[in-house]
């Protein structure tokens, strides 16, 4: 089942949508900003973002939708039924949810938003410029040339390249690729990223960007 992130102001303590999310069997995190998504500390990683318009200011909602699109995260606006006539179409999320909503419709709309942003779930290829990752064959090619990666290097590449623009801390990469029970330090991440870069990058062709004192991110294509 899907993992979602509910963007809402929790100050009044009332989040009716959260009950529907739980009944639908979805994994859910709640926050008032995108910080845990941007630094990769959320677990499990969110596949879609739900924007609760009942608890967010209009300017804030616009900013959050724009940022989700930059991160290539499917974003759904949750609109109260009584506010339908006043909804601002310029918000332009990937999908709408009009509340109250049934669990089955909620799941269907999340699925639709993910499809619109990421394409068919059966897609086996990831392309970024001259880089191609074949998930079915575990093959990586750059400019048509096959690149031999270790499994950890491959896992790092897939995680970063699947979320271009998203910054992952070294701790987040360590936990998601090596696991929480791994006893090595974050230096392990630096070593593997350096080896990965040496295999897929060249002068004038770079994919992984270092965010000093934070971690790494995969460059977005222009």
Beta strands, then each sheet from edge to edge (+ up, - down):
strand 1: 3-7
strand 2: 27-31
strand 3: 48-52
strand 4: 74-80
strand 5: 95-99
strand 6: 125-128
strand 7: 131-134
strand 8: 139-142
strand 9: 145-147
strand 10: 168-169
strand 11: 208-211
strand 12: 215-218
sheet 1: 2+ 1+ 3+ 4+ 5+
sheet 2: 6+ 7- 8+ 9-
sheet 3: 10+ 12- 11+
end
